[in-house]
Amino acid sequence: MRRSPGAALALGLLRLCLAQANFAPHFFDNGVGSTNGNMALFSLPEDTPVGSHVYTLNGTDPEGDPVSYHISFDPSARSVFSVDPNFGNITLVEELDREREDEIEAIISISDGVNLVKEKVTILVTDANDEAPSFIQEPYVVQVPEDLPTGSSIMKVHAVDKDTGSGGSVTYFLQNVHATKFALDHHSGVLRLRAGATLDYEKARAHFVTVVAKDGGGRLRGANVIFSTTTTVTVNVEDVQDMPPVFVGTPYYGYVYEDTLPGSEVLMVVAMDGDRGKPNQIVYSLLNGSDGAFEINETSGVISVMQSPAQLKREVYELHVQVTEVSSAGIPAAQAMVPVTIRIVDLNNHPPTFYGESGPQNRFELSMYEHPPQGEILRGLKITVNDSDQGANAKFNLRLVGPGGIFRVVPLTVLNEAQVTIIVENSAAIDFEKFKVLTFKLLAIEVNTPEKFSSTADVVIQLLDTNDNVPKFTSHYYIARIPENSPGGSNVVAVTAVDPDTGPWGEVKYSIYGSGADPFLIHPSTGIIYTQPWAILDAEATARYNFYVKAEDMEGKYSLAEVFVTLLDVNDHYPQFGKSIQEKTMVLGTPVKIEATDQDAEEPNNLVDYSITHVEPANVFDIDVHTGEIRLKNSIRSLDALHNITPGGDFTWSLEVQAKDRGSPSFSTTALLKIDITDTEMLSRSPMAAFLMQTKDNPMKAVGVLAGIMAIIVAITVLISTATFWRNKKSNKVLPVRRVVRKRPSPAPRAVRIEWLKFKRTKAAAKFVLKEDPSNENCNNNSLGSTLPPKAPAPPPPPTMAPKMGVAPWTVPTVSGSLTPQQPQRSPKPKVGSPVQSALVSELRQKFEKKNVGNKAYF
C-alpha cells in the first residue's frame, strides 16, 4: 500500500519521539513486614539503638540506568533517618520515643539522573517498656479519726504508665505488708484499715505507708523488664474523747516541817486529759483523809496545810485526790483518783553521832590476828550510831572509807539508831606481812536531807602475826660447778629461802635429800652446801649430781628447790696404750696405728697427741700427732731402701713412742713398739701368709675363721646325709653308700696336695717356709753368703683327740713401762730369698712356738 507523503512524515516524527523518550524510575513495593522497598507500612520499635541499619530503599529504572536514593523531612520535624544514596541503606540517627512521637512522616525519592520520583511515607513507632509508673496528685496526706472502724477506706492512690499493653498496666502493693495496719487493693489502689487493726492517737499520732506501683513488664532492648515507683501516704490520726484523765509525776509525797505556817503550800498534783488532741477542762477535789487539815485548789491542784504542825494529830496523812473532766457543754465526764502521802517532820538540826561504851567517841581500836575467817565479826568493836532527828532527817547511810574490799559494815542504812557491825570480807588481804596496822574511817552521812549532815570515826586495827607463810627459795633451782679434786668439806653453793613470818615462825631450817645427795651436806641454818669430809669426787665416774634442798619452818611448812652440781674435770689420768702395741707389722705404703686412751672426762684433758721419742736411725718414720698413724718417710718407697739402714738387716725396728694429753699440767706415757716391715709382693705370692699377716695382731680372728670353715663343712655333711636318708626312706630300702672314685690328678697337682697336707700338720710357723730362687737380686753387698735360713723344729705328734675350740685363747702380753724386747744374738749369715718373708717366718715361728709350749695346744 502506498502511503501519502504526509503520513510518512508523521510516522518519522513518531519514531524520532520514541527514540528520544526516557521513563522515570520507581520503587519496589514489597509489602508489609519487608525491610527493603519503598517503606510502605514500615514500623520501628522505639528502643532501636541509634546507628542501627533499619531499612533499605530499593527501586529500579526501566532503562537500567543507575539510581540514587534520598530521604527528607518536614523542616519543623526532626531528621530521624539518613540514607546511603547509592545503596539505599537507611540508618537511625536520633533516638525514638513513642510517648512523644508515635509516627514519623518522611519523603523518600529515587532518581536516575534525569527523572526524580518522590513518595511520602509514614513510619510507625511501636512501643517498648521504657516508662515507669508515675503517681499523680502527690503528696498523699489524709486525716482519719482514731475510732475509724476496721476495714474502712482511707484514700485512693493512682499511678499512670505511658507505655501501652502490659507495660502500661499498673498494680499496687504495700512495701511492708506485715509491719503496717493498712491494706491496699492491688488494682484500684484503695487504701483501707486492715481487718482487726485499730488506731490509737495516744500511741501513734501519724502513720507513714509506703505504696509501690509496678507495671506489667515488657521488652526493652531485647530483655523483659519491669518498672516500679514508690510514694508515701501520710495518715494523720485525729484524737477523740476516749481516755480518762492521767496524773503526771506520781507517786505524790509531801512534807510538813515543824516550822511550817498554816496556809502554806505542801505540794501540787498535776493531771491532764488522756485525749491530748482535744483535751477537756480538769477539776481537782479531795475525797477523804484530810480531817480538815488540808485543802486543794480545784483548778491548780495545789494542796495546802490549814493548821499549825503542832496541832496535827498524825505523823502521816494519806489523802485521796480526785480529778474530773468537764466537757465544753459543762457536763462532768471521765474521772480518776490518786493517793497523796503527807509526812509531818521536824527540822534537821542533829548530825549522826558515834558512841562507844563510855559515850560519844570518834576513835576505836582493836588488836586481831591476821587472816581471820571469812565473814567473822569484829566483836572487839562496840560502836553505836545515832541521829536525834525524826523521820527522814534521822535517816543516814554508813560506809567504810579506806582499803577497799577488806571489811564491810552492817547496816548500810540506819533510821535513828543502830549497832554498827564490821565483818571480814577478804581474809587474804588482812596480811601482817603487808600491813601491820589497818586504818579505816567509819562515815555516817544523811540520805534525804538538803544539809547532808555527816560524821566520822577512826577505826584502827593492830594486826598480830601468824605462821601463814611457807619458806620460799630465791630460785627454783641452783647450779654449781666445782673441780673434781676439791677436798672434803669444800663449799659448793649457798641456797637461800625466806620466810616473811616474824619470830620463831620466820626461822628456816635446811636439809637435802635425793639419790645424788650422798656426797654432800648442808648447814641447817646458813644453807651452805659443802662436800662430805670423806667425799672423793671423780668426774670420770659421775660428772653431775642433782638433788633436792628443803627449807622448813618450825611448824613443818616447807618448800623445795633443785640443786645441780657439775664436776669440773681435772687432768688426773695418764694416757694408756692398748694391749696390742707390743708388735706391729707394716705393709710397705700402709700405715700402722697406735692408740692410747685417757680416762679424763672432758676435753682437752682426754685428748691425746702422739710422738716418736726415740728410734734408730731417726729419719725412717713419721707419726700423725692426732691419729697415731705411723708411716714411712715419703723418701722410702721399697724394701731395698730400708735394707742398709735396718738394724740387724731384718727390716725390724724398735721405736719408743709417747702419748701425751693436752691437759694442764700435761701427762704422758711412753712405750716400746716393734715394727716389722714387709711389702705387698710377698703377701700376693702366698695368700695364707697374707692371711696370717693380717691376723698376726689378732690371733683370735684366725681361730674364728677356721671355726667358721669347720661349721660350714659340718652343715654341708648334715644336709647331704639328710637328703640321702629321705631318698632311701621313700624307696623303703637302705642303699649302700656310693663312693665316687675320681681319677687321680697328675703328679704335679698331687705334690701340691701333699705339700698342703704337710703344711697342715706342721706348726703354724712352718707355713711360711717358702722356696726361693737362689738368686739374690735384692740383697745388698753386705750378705756373707747364700745359705738357707734355719729350719723350724719338728712339730710334736698330733693329739689323739681333737682340741677344744677356744680352750687356749690368744693372749697378748701386758704392755709395761719398759717393753724393750730381748735382742737375739745373731751370727752374721747370708741373706737368702725375700728378706720380708724371712723376717715374717722368723717372727711367726717364735710366737707360735711360745704359744704351743705354754698352752699345750696344737693347730
Buried (B, 14 or more C-beta within 10 A) or exposed (E): EEEEEEEEEEEEEEEEEEEEEEEBBBBBBBEEEBEBBBBBBBEBBBBBEEEEEBBBBBBBBEEEBEBBBBBEBEEEEEEBBEBBEEEBBBBBEEEBBBBEEBEBEBEBBBBBEEBEBEBEBEBEBBBBBBBBBBBEEEEBEEEBBBBBEEEEEBBBBBBEBBBBBBBBBBBBBBEEEEEBBBBBBEEEBBBBBBEEBEBEBBEEBEBEBEBBBBBBBBBBEEEEBBBBBBBBBEBEBBBBBEBBBBBEEEEBEBBBBEEBEEEEEBBBBBBBBBBEBEBBEBBBBBEEBBEEBBBBEBEEBBBBBEBBBEEBEEEEBEBBBBBBBEEEEEEEBBEBBBEBBBBBBBEBEBBBBBBBEEEEBEEBEBEBEBBBEEEEEBEEBEBBBBBBBBBBBBBBBBEBEEBEEBBBBEEEEBBBBBEBBBEBBEBEBBBBBEBEEBEBEBBBBBBEBEEEBEBBBBBEBEBEBBBBBBBBBEEEBBEBEBEBBBEBEEEBBBBBBEBBBEEEBBEBBBBBEBEBBEBBBBEEEEBBBBBBEEBEBBBBEBBEBBBBBBBBBBEEBBBBBBBBBBBBBBBBBBBBBEEBBBBBBBBBEEBBEBBBEBBBBBEBBBBBBBBBEEBEEEEBBBBEEEEBBBBBEEEBEEBEBBBEEBEEBBBBBBBBBBBBBBBEEEBBBBBBBBBBBBBEEBBEEBEEBBBBBBBBBEBEBBBBEEEEEEEEEEEEEEEEEEEEEEEEEEEEEEEEEEEEEEEEEEEEEEEEEEEEEEBEEBBBBBBBBBEBEEEBEBBEEEBEEBEEBEEBEEBEEEEEEEBEEEEBEBEBEEBEEEBEEEEEEEEEBBBBBBBBBBBBBBBBBEBBBEBBEEBEBBB
